Amino acid sequence: MSIRKFRKQMKPFIIVLTVVFILSLAYGGYESFRTSRANKKAQEAMLLNKDYIQKIDIERAKQEVSRAYAETVDKDIVDIIAFNDVIDKKLTLDLAKSLKVKVPSSEVNAQYEELESSMGDKEQFRRMLQVQGLTKDSLKNKIEENLLMQKTREEFSKNINPTDEEINAYMSLYSIPSDKKEDAISLYKMEKGEEAFKLALIKARKEMQIKDLAPEYENLVEKVSYEEDGFKVTNLDLAKIMATFMVNQKATKEQAEELAKNMIAKQIKVAKMAKEKGVKVNEELDLMSQLQEYTVGLSEKVRGEIKPTDAELESFFNANKSRYNIPETADAKLIFITVKSTKEDDAVAKAEAEKLLAELTPENFSEKGKKLGNNQNIKYQDLGTFGKGKMVEEFEEALNDVPSNTIINKVIKTKFGYHVVYVKKNDNNQQWSAEHILIVPYPSEKTVEEKLAKLEKLKPDIEAGTIALNNKIDEDVIQSFDAKGITPDGVIPDFVYSPEIAKAVFETPLNKVGIVIDKSLIVVPSIVVFQKTKEVKAEEANFTKLKEEVKKDYINRQVGEYMSKLF
């Protein structure tokens, strides 16, 4: 038989084989797809609108919420909060898309680099990510999502333009001083923007579609738990309040539920009273926001009903006169400058450490260390047990091959100073137990005097305005602060308590520069260079001048007392 004839006879057979092969491939591909889809399905928590939410995302959210509550909150409560957090996150990201909110990659990279540098060691940072199941790219995605959600919330504040009347009412409600109007506007816009965001999120929740919900999450979907006087309380409302009680009052799940329901009942009672007085709120808001709005609305109604007489106001003024008296205060610009140790100071510390090393034994190390640890430049510490990578490189290298129950026969220098180390136990250079005494190079009196002399020379130029009192005045500036309302007894508002600085400021003439060393602030000597910018003399309060302010305070007091009785 010729090859051509054989091929002709075989052709139908080959066609059949080809068809069978293709069909087998197709079937195999279908089976593979079906298996792959089944595996994928097992990993999916639900279809939320058009996107699948993965189970791993919900489980991670549970862990994050649990950590946020310091693991003091019952798991069932955590699960409800975490599940709904995932939904809110997804809906917020959808809002971001619809509002065309963008996050520049430079912002994402900046935050990533900040996180990375906070660890100090890039390899350690990488390992930490690995432990948490993250990569560099996945962490950047998380950072981008967080920034998107933040910017989306902020987006709702942009179109809030309050009138003077609205701001004045807002300032009156929260007793904001008249000179803080700009702050009040910012707060008002932020609050109203947050309310607008909540409404948008609530709308998105009402319109959302959940399909293919995994059975284990069915009880976590937000739903009405119970109803009281027309107010519907959801399992999510209850969970959030219970969590607060479990954290703040260390309440059990049962106790927290009782406390939460009692609190909600009181707030509903207040809401009903507010309704009776004509208070109206946006009923599209979530329950807790509504109840809060009713509380604020009721307090405003009560405020409008209080009509104090002049006699009542004067009596209130006399009883609280001290709060209206103008105290003696001063303002000053403060520049804090550290005093760094010199080579000579370093040599003194090293010599001290070497002398100490010669006196120590395994038997007296702890006792001597504890006694010496009271000195300003000496620190004693039992380091406990630690493994590789936990200490700075120079310290760890010195521990290698040192037998247990041994004092290392040399002083170890690190960026912290000079260490004398007692190795209690060495477990094959993998793990150690140790104590150490650290001698920190401390600036001598001579070093401090030299720095003071340098700064004293600058005083005339600062006062003349030829040199600015700012962070560039000295290479060792650690902080600058515009202190307002310093009191003679040492209170520096929003900063520190320092009688030494206050005394120096009050003794210094207006616009003059002073220098003081305040050893109470930090261990290393800190020189404070300051310029007094304002002084206010003490003045006794006058009722006639302050009548409107007194009236506002009186009404606020009455409203506060009325509302506190309700709760």
C-alpha positions in Angstrom: 0.0 0.0 0.0 1.4 3.4 -1.0 1.9 6.0 1.7 -0.6 8.3 -0.2 -3.3 5.7 -0.1 -2.6 4.9 3.6 -2.9 8.6 4.5 -6.2 8.8 2.6 -7.6 5.8 4.5 -6.3 7.2 7.9 -7.7 10.7 7.4 -11.2 10.0 8.9 -9.7 8.2 11.8 -7.3 11.2 12.5 -10.2 13.6 12.4 -12.1 11.5 15.0 -9.1 11.4 17.2 -8.6 15.1 16.9 -12.2 15.8 17.8 -12.0 13.5 20.8 -8.7 15.2 21.9 -10.2 18.6 21.7 -13.3 17.6 23.6 -11.2 16.0 26.3 -9.2 19.2 26.6 -12.4 21.2 26.8 -13.8 18.9 29.4 -10.6 19.0 31.4 -10.5 22.8 31.1 -14.1 23.0 32.3 -13.3 20.7 35.2 -10.3 22.8 36.0 -12.3 26.0 35.8 -15.1 24.5 37.9 -12.5 23.4 40.6 -10.8 26.8 40.4 -14.2 28.6 40.7 -15.2 26.4 43.6 -11.9 27.2 45.4 -12.4 30.9 44.7 -16.0 30.7 45.8 -14.9 29.2 49.1 -12.7 32.3 49.7 -15.4 34.8 48.9 -17.5 36.3 51.7 -20.1 38.0 49.5 -20.8 40.0 46.4 -21.3 43.6 47.4 -22.8 45.5 44.6 -20.5 44.5 41.7 -17.4 43.4 43.7 -16.6 40.3 45.6 -15.4 40.8 49.2 -12.9 38.2 50.3 -13.1 36.3 53.6 -9.5 37.2 54.4 -10.4 40.9 54.3 -13.1 40.4 56.9 -10.9 38.2 59.1 -8.2 40.8 59.0 -10.7 43.5 59.9 -11.8 41.4 62.9 -8.1 41.2 64.1 -7.7 45.0 63.6 -10.8 45.8 65.6 -9.9 43.4 68.3 -6.4 45.0 68.6 -8.0 48.5 68.6 -10.1 47.5 71.6 -7.0 45.9 73.3 -8.8 42.5 73.0 -11.1 43.4 75.9 -14.3 43.2 73.7 -16.3 40.0 73.2 -15.7 38.3 69.9 -19.3 38.4 68.8 -19.3 42.2 69.3 -16.0 42.5 67.4 -17.3 40.5 64.5 -20.4 42.7 64.0 -18.3 45.9 64.1 -15.6 44.5 61.8 -17.9 43.1 59.2 -19.7 46.4 58.9 -16.4 48.3 58.8 -15.5 46.3 55.7 -18.9 47.3 54.1 -18.4 51.0 55.0 -14.9 50.9 53.6 -16.1 49.4 50.3 -18.9 51.9 50.0 -16.6 54.8 50.9 -14.2 53.8 48.2 -17.2 53.7 45.8 -18.0 57.2 46.9 -14.4 58.2 46.2 -14.7 56.9 42.7 -18.0 58.7 42.0 -16.6 62.0 43.4 -13.3 61.4 41.4 -11.2 61.7 44.5 -7.5 61.0 43.7 -4.5 60.3 45.8 -1.1 61.3 44.3 1.5 58.5 44.4 3.9 60.9 46.1 1.6 61.0 49.2 1.4 57.2 49.2 5.2 56.8 48.9 5.8 59.5 51.6 3.6 57.6 54.1 5.2 54.3 53.2 8.7 55.7 53.7 7.7 57.2 57.0 6.5 53.8 58.2 9.6 52.1 56.9 12.0 54.6 58.6 10.1 54.4 61.9 11.3 50.8 62.1 14.9 51.8 61.7 15.8 48.6 59.9 14.4 47.9 56.4 15.0 44.2 56.6 13.1 44.1 60.0 10.3 46.1 58.3 10.1 43.6 55.5 9.9 40.7 57.9 7.2 42.4 59.9 5.2 42.8 56.7 5.8 39.2 55.8 4.4 38.1 59.2 1.2 40.1 58.6 0.9 38.6 55.1 1.7 41.9 53.4 4.2 42.9 50.7 5.5 46.4 49.8 2.9 46.7 47.1 0.0 45.5 49.2 0.9 47.8 52.0 1.0 50.7 49.5 -2.4 49.7 48.3 -3.7 49.8 51.9 -2.1 53.3 52.4 -3.7 54.5 49.2 -7.1 53.2 50.3 -6.8 54.9 53.7 -5.9 58.2 52.1 -8.7 57.9 49.6 -11.2 57.4 52.5 -9.8 60.3 54.4 -9.9 62.6 51.4 -13.4 61.5 50.6 -14.7 62.5 54.0 -12.9 65.8 53.6 -14.5 66.3 50.2 -17.9 66.8 51.9 -16.6 69.7 53.9 -15.5 71.7 50.9 -18.9 73.0 49.9 -20.0 73.9 53.4 -20.2 77.8 53.6 -21.8 78.8 56.9 -23.4 82.2 57.4 -22.3 84.6 60.2 -25.6 83.8 61.9 -24.8 80.1 61.9 -21.3 80.6 63.2 -22.4 82.9 65.9 -25.0 80.4 67.1 -22.4 77.6 66.9 -19.9 79.6 69.0 -22.6 80.4 71.5 -23.6 76.7 71.7 -20.1 75.5 72.5 -18.9 78.6 74.4 -16.2 79.4 71.8 -14.5 82.7 72.5 -15.0 85.5 70.0 -11.3 85.6 69.1 -11.5 82.0 67.9 -13.9 82.6 65.1 -11.7 81.0 62.4 -11.3 77.9 64.5 -15.1 77.8 65.0 -15.6 78.0 61.2 -13.2 75.1 60.6 -14.9 73.0 63.3 -18.4 73.8 61.9 -17.4 72.9 58.4 -15.8 69.6 59.6 -18.9 68.7 61.6 -21.3 69.5 58.8 -19.1 67.8 56.3 -19.0 64.7 58.5 -22.8 64.8 58.7 -23.1 65.0 54.9 -20.7 62.1 54.5 -22.7 60.0 57.0 -25.9 60.7 55.0 -24.1 59.7 51.7 -22.9 56.5 53.4 -26.4 55.7 54.8 -27.9 56.2 51.3 -25.3 53.9 49.9 -26.1 51.3 52.5 -29.8 51.5 51.7 -29.1 51.0 48.0 -26.4 48.4 48.3 -27.0 44.8 47.1 -25.5 41.9 49.0 -25.5 38.5 47.2 -23.8 35.1 47.7 -23.3 35.9 51.4 -21.3 33.1 53.1 -23.4 31.5 55.9 -20.9 32.4 58.7 -21.5 36.1 58.1 -25.4 36.0 58.0 -25.7 37.2 61.6 -23.3 40.0 61.1 -25.3 42.0 58.6 -26.8 45.2 60.2 -30.4 44.6 61.1 -33.0 45.9 63.7 -32.3 44.3 67.1 -35.3 45.9 68.9 -37.6 48.9 68.7 -38.3 51.4 71.5 -40.9 54.3 71.2 -40.6 54.3 67.4 -36.8 54.3 67.4 -35.2 51.3 65.8 -32.0 50.0 67.4 -29.8 47.8 65.2 -27.3 45.1 66.2 -24.5 47.5 65.0 -25.8 50.4 67.2 -25.8 48.1 70.2 -22.5 46.5 69.4 -20.6 49.8 69.2 -22.0 51.1 72.6 -21.4 47.7 74.2 -17.8 47.8 73.1 -17.3 51.2 74.7 -18.7 49.9 78.0 -16.5 46.8 77.8 -13.4 48.9 77.3 -14.0 51.8 79.6 -15.8 50.0 82.5 -14.3 46.5 82.0 -17.9 45.2 81.8 -18.9 41.7 80.8 -20.9 41.1 77.6 -24.1 40.8 79.7 -23.3 43.9 81.8 -22.4 45.9 78.7 -25.7 45.0 77.0 -27.7 46.1 80.0 -25.7 49.4 80.3 -26.0 50.1 76.6 -29.8 49.5 76.5 -30.2 51.8 79.6 -28.2 54.5 78.0 -30.1 54.3 74.7 -33.4 54.4 76.7 -32.3 57.6 78.4 -31.4 59.1 75.1 -34.7 58.2 73.6 -36.5 59.7 76.5 -34.6 63.0 75.9 -35.4 62.7 72.2 -39.1 62.5 73.0 -38.8 65.6 75.2 -37.1 67.4 72.4 -39.8 66.4 69.9 -42.4 67.7 72.3 -40.6 71.1 72.3 -40.6 71.1 68.5 -37.0 69.9 67.8 -36.6 68.4 64.4 -33.7 66.4 63.1 -32.8 64.6 59.9 -34.4 61.2 60.2 -32.2 59.9 57.5 -29.3 59.9 59.9 -28.3 56.8 61.8 -29.9 56.3 65.2 -27.1 57.5 67.4 -26.6 60.6 65.3 -30.3 61.3 65.5 -30.3 61.0 69.3 -27.3 63.3 69.6 -29.0 65.9 67.4 -32.1 65.7 69.6 -30.0 66.2 72.7 -28.3 69.3 71.1 -31.7 70.6 69.9 -33.2 70.2 73.4 -30.4 72.0 75.0 -30.9 74.9 72.5 -34.6 75.0 73.3 -33.9 75.2 77.0 -31.3 77.9 76.4 -33.8 80.0 74.7 -36.2 79.7 77.6 -33.8 81.0 80.3 -34.3 84.7 81.0 -32.1 85.7 83.9 -32.6 88.9 85.8 -29.8 91.4 86.5 -29.8 90.4 90.1 -29.4 86.7 89.2 -26.5 87.6 86.9 -24.8 89.8 89.5 -25.1 87.1 92.1 -23.6 84.6 89.7 -20.8 87.0 88.9 -19.9 87.6 92.6 -19.9 83.9 93.3 -17.5 83.3 90.4 -15.6 86.5 90.4 -12.1 84.9 90.3 -12.8 83.4 86.9 -13.5 86.9 85.5 -10.5 88.6 87.1 -7.8 89.2 84.5 -4.6 87.5 85.9 -1.1 88.6 85.3 0.3 86.8 82.2 3.1 87.0 79.7 3.8 85.8 76.2 7.2 84.7 75.0 8.9 82.9 72.1 10.9 80.0 73.6 13.8 78.2 71.9 15.1 75.0 73.5 18.7 74.2 72.9 20.4 70.9 74.1 23.9 70.9 75.3 25.9 68.1 73.6 28.8 66.4 75.3 32.3 67.1 73.9 35.2 64.7 73.3 36.5 65.6 76.8 33.1 64.7 78.3 33.1 61.4 76.3 36.6 60.6 77.6 35.4 61.2 81.2 32.4 58.8 80.7 34.7 56.1 79.2 37.1 56.4 82.1 34.2 56.2 84.6 32.9 53.0 82.9 36.4 51.4 82.9 36.8 52.2 86.6 33.4 50.7 87.3 34.2 47.6 85.3 37.2 46.9 87.6 35.1 47.0 90.7 32.2 44.8 89.5 31.7 41.0 90.0 28.8 38.8 89.1 27.8 38.8 92.8 27.7 42.6 93.3 26.6 43.7 89.8 22.9 44.0 90.4 23.2 45.7 93.8 25.8 48.2 92.7 23.9 48.9 89.4 20.7 49.7 91.3 22.5 52.2 93.6 24.4 53.9 90.7 21.2 54.1 88.6 20.1 57.0 90.7 22.8 59.3 89.1 21.8 61.6 86.2 24.3 60.1 83.8 24.2 56.4 84.9 21.4 53.9 84.0 21.1 50.3 85.3 18.8 47.9 83.6 18.0 44.2 83.7 17.5 43.4 80.0 15.8 40.1 80.6 16.0 37.5 77.9 16.4 38.6 74.3 17.4 37.0 70.9 19.4 38.1 67.9 18.5 41.4 66.3 17.0 42.9 69.4 20.0 45.0 70.4 22.2 47.4 68.5 25.0 45.7 66.5 28.0 46.7 68.7 26.2 45.5 71.8 25.2 42.1 70.3 28.6 41.4 68.8 30.2 41.9 72.2 28.0 39.2 73.7 29.1 36.5 71.3 31.0 33.6 72.8 30.9 35.1 76.3 30.2 32.3 78.8 27.2 32.4 81.2 27.7 34.1 84.5 30.4 36.4 83.2 31.1 40.2 83.1 32.4 41.2 79.7 36.0 42.2 80.2 35.8 45.4 78.2 33.6 48.5 78.0 31.2 48.4 75.0 30.6 51.7 73.2 27.3 52.3 71.4 25.4 55.4 70.3 23.9 55.5 73.7 27.2 55.7 75.6 29.4 53.2 77.4 28.1 49.8 78.6 29.3 47.5 81.3 27.6 44.2 80.7 27.0 41.1 82.9 26.0 38.1 80.8 23.8 35.9 83.1 23.2 33.3 80.4 24.4 32.6 76.9 22.3 30.1 74.9 24.7 29.2 72.0 24.9 32.8 70.8 21.2 32.6 69.9 19.7 34.0 73.1 21.0 35.9 76.1 20.0 37.0 79.5 21.9 40.1 80.7 22.1 43.2 82.8 24.0 46.4 82.0 25.1 49.7 83.5 25.2 52.5 81.0 27.4 55.5 81.5 26.1 58.4 79.3 28.6 61.1 78.3 27.3 64.1 80.2 28.1 67.7 79.4 30.5 69.1 82.1 29.9 72.5 83.7 32.7 73.9 81.4 30.8 72.6 78.3 27.5 74.2 79.5 29.3 77.5 80.3 30.9 77.6 76.8 27.4 77.2 75.2 25.9 79.8 77.5 28.7 82.3 76.6 28.1 81.7 72.9 24.4 82.4 73.2 24.9 85.5 75.5 26.8 87.1 72.6 23.7 86.8 70.4 21.3 88.6 72.7 21.9 92.2 71.5 21.5 91.2 67.9 18.2 89.4 68.6 16.8 92.4 70.5 17.9 94.7 67.6 16.2 92.4 65.1 19.4 91.7 63.1 19.2 88.0 64.1 15.9 86.2 64.2 15.0 84.1 67.2 14.2 80.8 65.3 15.4 77.3 64.8 18.5 78.5 63.0 19.9 80.4 66.0 22.0 77.4 67.1 22.9 74.0 65.6 21.6 72.2 68.7 18.0 73.7 68.7 15.6 70.9 69.6 12.3 72.8 69.8 10.7 76.2 69.5 7.4 77.3 70.9 5.3 80.5 71.0 4.1 80.5 74.6 0.9 82.5 75.3 -0.6 83.2 78.7 2.4 82.1 80.9 1.4 82.5 84.5 3.8 83.5 87.3 3.4 80.1 89.1 4.9 78.3 86.0 2.0 77.2 83.8 2.9 77.5 80.1 -0.5 76.6 78.4 -0.5 73.7 76.0 3.1 73.0 76.7 4.8 72.4 80.1 4.8 73.4 83.7 8.1 75.2 84.5 8.4 77.7 87.4 12.0 78.3 86.4 11.1 79.5 82.9 8.1 81.5 84.1 10.2 83.3 86.7 12.8 84.2 84.2 10.2 85.5 81.7 8.4 87.7 84.3 11.7 89.1 85.5 12.7 90.1 81.9 11.6 93.4 80.4 9.2 93.4 77.4 10.9 92.6 74.1 14.2 91.7 75.9 15.9 88.3 75.5 16.7 86.1 78.4 18.5 82.8 78.9 17.7 80.1 81.5 18.7 76.5 82.2 15.8 74.3 83.2 17.1 71.0 84.5 13.7 69.8 85.4 12.5 69.3 81.8 15.0 66.7 80.6 18.1 64.8 81.9 20.5 66.4 79.4 20.9 70.1 80.2 18.5 72.2 78.1 19.1 75.9 77.7 16.1 78.0 77.0 16.5 81.2 75.0 13.4 83.4 75.1 12.1 86.8 74.1 9.2 88.3 76.0 6.6 89.5 73.5 3.7 90.6 75.7 2.8 91.3 79.3 -0.7 91.6 80.8 -1.2 93.3 84.2 -3.6 91.8 86.7 -7.0 93.5 86.7 -10.1 93.0 88.9 -13.3 92.2 87.0 -16.1 94.7 86.5 -19.7 93.3 86.3 -21.0 96.1 84.1 -18.2 95.6 81.5 -18.6 91.8 81.5 -22.4 91.6 81.8 -22.9 89.9 78.4 -20.2 87.3 79.0 -21.6 86.6 82.5 -25.0 86.1 81.0 -23.7 83.6 78.5 -21.9 81.7 81.3 -24.9 81.7 83.5 -27.2 80.3 80.8 -24.6 77.7 79.9 -24.5 76.6 83.5 -28.3 76.4 83.8 -28.5 74.4 80.5 -25.7 72.0 81.7 -27.4 71.4 85.0 -30.8 70.8 83.3 -29.3 68.3 80.8 -27.2 66.5 83.4 -30.3 65.8 85.5 -31.9 64.1 82.4 -29.0 61.6 82.1 
